[in-house]
């Protein structure tokens, strides 16, 4: 089984992480939403909360943010955030 989405989380100062994941849940300004493989292209603002993602071994991890923006395109999720 191979990971399906590339997740990149960056702050203005540094790259926080970049890895293959199976799904991502993000704290959108209108509520949390999930991104899975082949999600429609999207750019939206993020609010304070946790970016949660699942790895190949089914473990769930998170990064706490205070806000930012996310772009979803071609099975790649790029979040520019403030920690």
VEXTORLO-278979 format. One record per atom (N, C-alpha, C, O): chain; atom name; x, y, z. Coordinates in steps of 0.001 Angstrom, whole numbers. Layout:
+----+----+---------+---------+---------+
! ch ! at !       X !       Y !       Z !
+----+----+---------+---------+---------+
!  A ! CA !       X !       Y !       Z !
...
+----+----+---------+---------+---------+
***
This chain:
+----+----+---------+---------+---------+
! ch ! at !       X !       Y !       Z !
+----+----+---------+---------+---------+
!  A !  N !     855 !   -1180 !       0 !
!  A ! CA !       0 !       0 !       0 !
!  A !  C !     898 !    1239 !       0 !
!  A !  O !    1823 !    1343 !     806 !
!  A !  N !     623 !    2160 !    -894 !
!  A ! CA !    1431 !    3374 !    -984 !
!  A !  C !     606 !    4593 !    -609 !
!  A !  O !    -610 !    4619 !    -798 !
!  A !  N !    1280 !    5597 !     -76 !
!  A ! CA !     602 !    6845 !     306 !
!  A !  C !      27 !    7514 !    -939 !
!  A !  O !     548 !    7346 !   -2042 !
!  A !  N !   -1031 !    8258 !    -756 !
!  A ! CA !   -1769 !    8781 !   -1890 !
!  A !  C !   -1688 !   10292 !   -2056 !
!  A !  O !   -1940 !   10798 !   -3150 !
!  A !  N !   -1343 !   11026 !   -1003 !
!  A ! CA !   -1337 !   12490 !   -1052 !
!  A !  C !       7 !   12981 !    -526 !
!  A !  O !     544 !   12420 !     429 !
!  A !  N !     549 !   14019 !   -1142 !
!  A ! CA !    1733 !   14674 !    -591 !
!  A !  C !    1254 !   15842 !     256 !
!  A !  O !     504 !   16695 !    -218 !
!  A !  N !    1688 !   15880 !    1508 !
!  A ! CA !    1345 !   16960 !    2429 !
!  A !  C !    2592 !   17762 !    2737 !
!  A !  O !    3594 !   17215 !    3198 !
!  A !  N !    2530 !   19062 !    2480 !
!  A ! CA !    3605 !   19978 !    2849 !
!  A !  C !    3022 !   21028 !    3780 !
!  A !  O !    2016 !   21664 !    3464 !
!  A !  N !    3662 !   21203 !    4928 !
!  A ! CA !    3264 !   22240 !    5878 !
!  A !  C !    4461 !   23160 !    6047 !
!  A !  O !    5547 !   22722 !    6428 !
!  A !  N !    4251 !   24452 !    5758 !
!  A ! CA !    5337 !   25427 !    5826 !
!  A !  C !    4888 !   26648 !    6609 !
!  A !  O !    3724 !   27048 !    6571 !
!  A !  N !    5849 !   27228 !    7319 !
!  A ! CA !    5627 !   28535 !    7938 !
!  A !  C !    6433 !   29535 !    7110 !
!  A !  O !    7216 !   29125 !    6253 !
!  A !  N !    6260 !   30827 !    7344 !
!  A ! CA !    7072 !   31794 !    6613 !
!  A !  C !    8576 !   31611 !    6864 !
!  A !  O !    9396 !   32025 !    6044 !
!  A !  N !    8931 !   31003 !    7978 !
!  A ! CA !   10348 !   30850 !    8338 !
!  A !  C !   10977 !   29539 !    7896 !
!  A !  O !   12181 !   29490 !    7641 !
!  A !  N !   10165 !   28444 !    7798 !
!  A ! CA !   10760 !   27130 !    7545 !
!  A !  C !    9735 !   26130 !    7026 !
!  A !  O !    8527 !   26331 !    7157 !
!  A !  N !   10240 !   25047 !    6434 !
!  A ! CA !    9383 !   23911 !    6089 !
!  A !  C !    9220 !   23077 !    7353 !
!  A !  O !   10207 !   22624 !    7933 !
!  A !  N !    7995 !   22876 !    7773 !
!  A ! CA !    7714 !   22119 !    8983 !
!  A !  C !    7715 !   20629 !    8691 !
!  A !  O !    8263 !   19841 !    9462 !
!  A !  N !    7101 !   20240 !    7575 !
!  A ! CA !    7127 !   18828 !    7197 !
!  A !  C !    6726 !   18668 !    5743 !
!  A !  O !    6059 !   19526 !    5164 !
!  A !  N !    7147 !   17554 !    5166 !
!  A ! CA !    6755 !   17167 !    3823 !
!  A !  C !    6782 !   15646 !    3781 !
!  A !  O !    7834 !   15031 !    3956 !
!  A !  N !    5601 !   15034 !    3545 !
!  A ! CA !    5556 !   13570 !    3525 !
!  A !  C !    4308 !   13078 !    2824 !
!  A !  O !    3366 !   13836 !    2592 !
!  A !  N !    4313 !   11798 !    2492 !
!  A ! CA !    3162 !   11145 !    1881 !
!  A !  C !    2194 !   10739 !    2990 !
!  A !  O !    2609 !   10207 !    4020 !
!  A !  N !     899 !   10995 !    2773 !
!  A ! CA !    -132 !   10665 !    3757 !
!  A !  C !   -1338 !   10072 !    3024 !
!  A !  O !   -1408 !   10104 !    1795 !
!  A !  N !   -2280 !    9534 !    3794 !
!  A ! CA !   -3486 !    8931 !    3225 !
!  A !  C !   -4702 !    9829 !    3307 !
!  A !  O !   -5671 !    9616 !    2579 !
!  A !  N !   -4677 !   10817 !    4164 !
!  A ! CA !   -5780 !   11751 !    4302 !
!  A !  C !   -5364 !   12881 !    5219 !
!  A !  O !   -4500 !   12712 !    6080 !
!  A !  N !   -5987 !   14039 !    5031 !
!  A ! CA !   -5656 !   15228 !    5828 !
!  A !  C !   -6965 !   15884 !    6254 !
!  A !  O !   -7873 !   16051 !    5439 !
!  A !  N !   -7062 !   16254 !    7525 !
!  A ! CA !   -8190 !   17033 !    8022 !
!  A !  C !   -7649 !   18394 !    8430 !
!  A !  O !   -6686 !   18491 !    9191 !
!  A !  N !   -8282 !   19447 !    7912 !
!  A ! CA !   -7796 !   20811 !    8108 !
!  A !  C !   -8855 !   21673 !    8787 !
!  A !  O !  -10050 !   21460 !    8582 !
!  A !  N !   -8421 !   22664 !    9608 !
!  A ! CA !   -9365 !   23550 !   10291 !
!  A !  C !   -9748 !   24748 !    9411 !
!  A !  O !   -9159 !   25823 !    9531 !
!  A !  N !  -10719 !   24561 !    8541 !
!  A ! CA !  -11160 !   25629 !    7645 !
!  A !  C !  -11935 !   26703 !    8398 !
!  A !  O !  -12425 !   26460 !    9500 !
!  A !  N !  -12046 !   27872 !    7816 !
!  A ! CA !  -12742 !   28978 !    8482 !
!  A !  C !  -14246 !   28722 !    8594 !
!  A !  O !  -14913 !   29324 !    9435 !
!  A !  N !  -14787 !   27830 !    7748 !
!  A ! CA !  -16204 !   27472 !    7842 !
!  A !  C !  -16402 !   26125 !    8526 !
!  A !  O !  -17509 !   25586 !    8534 !
!  A !  N !  -15330 !   25580 !    9100 !
!  A ! CA !  -15389 !   24276 !    9766 !
!  A !  C !  -14327 !   23349 !    9213 !
!  A !  O !  -13750 !   23601 !    8155 !
!  A !  N !  -14078 !   22281 !    9937 !
!  A ! CA !  -13064 !   21310 !    9514 !
!  A !  C !  -13499 !   20607 !    8232 !
!  A !  O !  -14689 !   20380 !    8009 !
!  A !  N !  -12524 !   20265 !    7395 !
!  A ! CA !  -12809 !   19512 !    6184 !
!  A !  C !  -11667 !   18539 !    5918 !
!  A !  O !  -10535 !   18742 !    6355 !
!  A !  N !  -11998 !   17482 !    5189 !
!  A ! CA !  -11026 !   16425 !    4924 !
!  A !  C !  -10658 !   16412 !    3447 !
!  A !  O !  -11499 !   16647 !    2579 !
!  A !  N !   -9390 !   16133 !    3179 !
!  A ! CA !   -8888 !   15995 !    1814 !
!  A !  C !   -8401 !   14566 !    1644 !
!  A !  O !   -7555 !   14087 !    2400 !
!  A !  N !   -8952 !   13891 !     633 !
!  A ! CA !   -8535 !   12551 !     262 !
!  A !  C !   -8037 !   12575 !   -1176 !
!  A !  O !   -8083 !   13614 !   -1835 !
!  A !  N !   -7570 !   11452 !   -1657 !
!  A ! CA !   -7045 !   11340 !   -3016 !
!  A !  C !   -8069 !   11871 !   -4024 !
!  A !  O !   -9270 !   11639 !   -3893 !
!  A !  N !   -7565 !   12586 !   -5029 !
!  A ! CA !   -8361 !   13132 !   -6136 !
!  A !  C !   -9371 !   14195 !   -5701 !
!  A !  O !  -10405 !   14366 !   -6347 !
!  A !  N !   -9080 !   14905 !   -4618 !
!  A ! CA !   -9935 !   16016 !   -4180 !
!  A !  C !   -9926 !   17105 !   -5245 !
!  A !  O !   -8927 !   17295 !   -5938 !
!  A !  N !  -11024 !   17806 !   -5370 !
!  A ! CA !  -11107 !   18926 !   -6314 !
!  A !  C !  -10111 !   20018 !   -5919 !
!  A !  O !   -9834 !   20194 !   -4732 !
!  A !  N !   -9567 !   20754 !   -6892 !
!  A ! CA !   -8663 !   21865 !   -6568 !
!  A !  C !   -9348 !   22862 !   -5636 !
!  A !  O !  -10549 !   23111 !   -5737 !
!  A !  N !   -8550 !   23428 !   -4725 !
!  A ! CA !   -9116 !   24284 !   -3684 !
!  A !  C !   -8035 !   25199 !   -3132 !
!  A !  O !   -6889 !   24782 !   -2963 !
!  A !  N !   -8393 !   26433 !   -2854 !
!  A ! CA !   -7564 !   27348 !   -2069 !
!  A !  C !   -8488 !   27970 !   -1042 !
!  A !  O !   -9540 !   28503 !   -1395 !
!  A !  N !   -8103 !   27908 !     239 !
!  A ! CA !   -8951 !   28473 !    1285 !
!  A !  C !   -8121 !   28876 !    2493 !
!  A !  O !   -6975 !   28456 !    2651 !
!  A !  N !   -8723 !   29698 !    3338 !
!  A ! CA !   -8075 !   30126 !    4581 !
!  A !  C !   -8274 !   29069 !    5666 !
!  A !  O !   -9252 !   28322 !    5661 !
!  A !  N !   -7329 !   29031 !    6584 !
!  A ! CA !   -7403 !   28133 !    7744 !
!  A !  C !   -7483 !   28962 !    9014 !
!  A !  O !   -6964 !   30077 !    9077 !
!  A !  N !   -8130 !   28414 !   10011 !
!  A ! CA !   -8239 !   29060 !   11309 !
!  A !  C !   -7389 !   28286 !   12320 !
!  A !  O !   -6796 !   27264 !   11974 !
!  A !  N !   -7328 !   28754 !   13535 !
!  A ! CA !   -6568 !   28060 !   14578 !
!  A !  C !   -7142 !   26662 !   14796 !
!  A !  O !   -8358 !   26472 !   14821 !
!  A !  N !   -6257 !   25701 !   14952 !
!  A ! CA !   -6685 !   24318 !   15182 !
!  A !  C !   -5575 !   23359 !   14825 !
!  A !  O !   -4403 !   23734 !   14777 !
!  A !  N !   -5953 !   22116 !   14575 !
!  A ! CA !   -4984 !   21062 !   14264 !
!  A !  C !   -5131 !   20597 !   12823 !
!  A !  O !   -6242 !   20377 !   12341 !
!  A !  N !   -4006 !   20450 !   12144 !
!  A ! CA !   -3965 !   19736 !   10876 !
!  A !  C !   -3669 !   18289 !   11254 !
!  A !  O !   -2604 !   17988 !   11793 !
!  A !  N !   -4618 !   17392 !   10970 !
!  A ! CA !   -4458 !   15972 !   11310 !
!  A !  C !   -4242 !   15177 !   10028 !
!  A !  O !   -4881 !   15440 !    9009 !
!  A !  N !   -3328 !   14195 !   10087 !
!  A ! CA !   -3038 !   13391 !    8906 !
!  A !  C !   -2763 !   11951 !    9307 !
!  A !  O !   -2241 !   11680 !   10388 !
!  A !  N !   -3128 !   11015 !    8402 !
!  A ! CA !   -2951 !    9593 !    8663 !
!  A !  C !   -1814 !    9049 !    7809 !
!  A !  O !   -1710 !    9347 !    6619 !
!  A !  N !    -960 !    8242 !    8447 !
!  A ! CA !     183 !    7633 !    7763 !
!  A !  C !    -143 !    6206 !    7327 !
!  A !  O !   -1223 !    5691 !    7615 !
!  A !  N !     794 !    5580 !    6635 !
!  A ! CA !     616 !    4236 !    6093 !
!  A !  C !     257 !    3210 !    7161 !
!  A !  O !    -506 !    2282 !    6892 !
!  A !  N !     792 !    3362 !    8358 !
!  A ! CA !     517 !    2395 !    9434 !
!  A !  C !    -790 !    2701 !   10174 !
!  A !  O !   -1049 !    2135 !   11236 !
!  A !  N !   -1604 !    3589 !    9619 !
!  A ! CA !   -2904 !    4014 !   10177 !
!  A !  C !   -2782 !    4886 !   11420 !
!  A !  O !   -3788 !    5188 !   12063 !
!  A !  N !   -1567 !    5294 !   11766 !
!  A ! CA !   -1405 !    6207 !   12897 !
!  A !  C !   -1812 !    7616 !   12464 !
!  A !  O !   -1604 !    8013 !   11317 !
!  A !  N !   -2396 !    8363 !   13407 !
!  A ! CA !   -2840 !    9726 !   13136 !
!  A !  C !   -1946 !   10689 !   13894 !
!  A !  O !   -1689 !   10496 !   15082 !
!  A !  N !   -1472 !   11725 !   13217 !
!  A ! CA !    -580 !   12728 !   13803 !
!  A !  C !   -1184 !   14101 !   13562 !
!  A !  O !   -2089 !   14247 !   12741 !
!  A !  N !    -693 !   15099 !   14267 !
!  A ! CA !   -1238 !   16437 !   14058 !
!  A !  C !    -182 !   17511 !   14269 !
!  A !  O !     825 !   17311 !   14948 !
!  A !  N !    -454 !   18655 !   13659 !
!  A ! CA !     344 !   19865 !   13826 !
!  A !  C !    -642 !   20963 !   14201 !
!  A !  O !   -1612 !   21195 !   13480 !
!  A !  N !    -405 !   21644 !   15327 !
!  A ! CA !   -1287 !   22718 !   15774 !
!  A !  C !    -866 !   24024 !   15124 !
!  A !  O !     310 !   24389 !   15138 !
!  A !  N !   -1850 !   24732 !   14548 !
!  A ! CA !   -1570 !   25994 !   13864 !
!  A !  C !   -2437 !   27106 !   14450 !
!  A !  O !   -3437 !   26841 !   15116 !
!  A !  N !   -2043 !   28346 !   14194 !
!  A ! CA !   -2860 !   29475 !   14637 !
!  A !  C !   -3580 !   30131 !   13457 !
!  A !  O !   -4294 !   31117 !   13641 !
!  A !  N !   -3400 !   29597 !   12254 !
!  A ! CA !   -4075 !   30103 !   11064 !
!  A !  C !   -3190 !   29961 !    9849 !
!  A !  O !   -2024 !   29582 !    9961 !
!  A !  N !   -3746 !   30267 !    8673 !
!  A ! CA !   -2965 !   30199 !    7449 !
!  A !  C !   -3837 !   29996 !    6232 !
!  A !  O !   -5016 !   30352 !    6224 !
!  A !  N !   -3237 !   29413 !    5196 !
!  A ! CA !   -3920 !   29143 !    3933 !
!  A !  C !   -3507 !   27766 !    3445 !
!  A !  O !   -2437 !   27270 !    3799 !
!  A !  N !   -4363 !   27144 !    2625 !
!  A ! CA !   -4042 !   25840 !    2058 !
!  A !  C !   -4429 !   25819 !     582 !
!  A !  O !   -5436 !   26402 !     179 !
!  A !  N !   -3609 !   25134 !    -214 !
!  A ! CA !   -3902 !   24880 !   -1618 !
!  A !  C !   -3924 !   23372 !   -1821 !
!  A !  O !   -3025 !   22663 !   -1370 !
!  A !  N !   -4949 !   22890 !   -2498 !
!  A ! CA !   -5066 !   21478 !   -2846 !
!  A !  C !   -5120 !   21394 !   -4363 !
!  A !  O !   -5995 !   21989 !   -4992 !
!  A !  N !   -4180 !   20650 !   -4953 !
!  A ! CA !   -4170 !   20474 !   -6402 !
!  A !  C !   -3355 !   19226 !   -6745 !
!  A !  O !   -2267 !   19018 !   -6210 !
!  A !  N !   -3886 !   18411 !   -7631 !
!  A ! CA !   -3182 !   17218 !   -8130 !
!  A !  C !   -2634 !   16342 !   -7017 !
!  A !  O !   -1463 !   15965 !   -7054 !
!  A !  N !   -3449 !   16013 !   -6032 !
!  A ! CA !   -3076 !   15140 !   -4913 !
!  A !  C !   -1915 !   15693 !   -4091 !
!  A !  O !   -1148 !   14934 !   -3499 !
!  A !  N !   -1791 !   17013 !   -4060 !
!  A ! CA !    -800 !   17677 !   -3215 !
!  A !  C !   -1509 !   18732 !   -2384 !
!  A !  O !   -2257 !   19558 !   -2908 !
!  A !  N !   -1262 !   18692 !   -1075 !
!  A ! CA !   -1828 !   19657 !    -130 !
!  A !  C !    -677 !   20496 !     402 !
!  A !  O !     239 !   19972 !    1036 !
!  A !  N !    -723 !   21800 !     143 !
!  A ! CA !     317 !   22714 !     615 !
!  A !  C !    -310 !   23717 !    1567 !
!  A !  O !   -1155 !   24517 !    1166 !
!  A !  N !     104 !   23673 !    2831 !
!  A ! CA !    -427 !   24583 !    3848 !
!  A !  C !     668 !   25562 !    4243 !
!  A !  O !    1766 !   25158 !    4627 !
!  A !  N !     363 !   26848 !    4147 !
!  A ! CA !    1264 !   27913 !    4621 !
!  A !  C !     621 !   28423 !    5897 !
!  A !  O !    -471 !   28991 !    5862 !
!  A !  N !    1298 !   28224 !    7032 !
!  A ! CA !     651 !   28434 !    8323 !
!  A !  C !    1517 !   29233 !    9290 !
!  A !  O !    2731 !   29354 !    9120 !
!  A !  N !     865 !   29763 !   10291 !
!  A ! CA !    1529 !   30336 !   11470 !
!  A !  C !    1377 !   29304 !   12578 !
!  A !  O !     295 !   28756 !   12788 !
!  A !  N !    2447 !   29055 !   13266 !
!  A ! CA !    2431 !   28085 !   14368 !
!  A !  C !    2133 !   28790 !   15673 !
!  A !  O !    2075 !   28149 !   16722 !
+----+----+---------+---------+---------+
***
